[in-house]
């Protein structure tokens, strides 16, 4: 039996996912709207506030709704944890940096408000309801458009000085590698994200004198699973980068598990198997013997469920 519920909002570059989630992790009602970030930060915040009001309304008309006790928000970019302001973001939403998400929502609704970045809230979903339920020390890696991370230490999220900790996609796996948007060279996300895998395909095509095939990471994964050799070559680059990165992460944090999720890792049994085999060879045995590589278990709604679950974390 659910005793209470919280509103979750997952603000991404292309869509905003709203839901009322109960304390068993079940979605009671939900809605997805386009972000249309080009409208700017203020317009996006208005969409967020309207969506929350609509969730409260719809939830109130369900049969015996558990009471709403909080609002949790996950946003792309980095969140200044103490204030709930956006500390850093890419260009998708002009003016998003500095947006006082927490304050704007608190001013409109009479509930406690929690704000964190989109990957930390995925980690919270796994910790509260998923593969991290019984773990105190684990890492979540989300392989999506970029690569994001969430680090759990002694049952708590490691946040660093202002909330920026866990940007594991910007661990370098090749100091001779290309320049990353963060300034560093050869970052993990240049190889193991959806855009990274597409970039490797483009570079290989150019090298073979073929024009840009316009292939995305989904096409590569499908061709890889079908046993096509060009996709095998591309994926071996991604797998090697991921393995070296995960090995470094294991040495840094001595986790009980590394939970791997995100679009690139969906249907990821083969990916995890190959990565595990390589990580075993590049990780000190005392560390390797204590760590498991696990697939994320919360699925496509992990962002919105984790956003709401901040209420109970
Ligand atoms: Zn980087």
Boltz pocket constraint, residues with backbone or C-beta under 6 A from the ligand:
constraints:
  - pocket:
      binder: B
      contacts: [[A, 169], [A, 170], [A, 171], [A, 180], [A, 181], [A, 182], [A, 183], [A, 184], [A, 187]]
      max_distance: 6.0
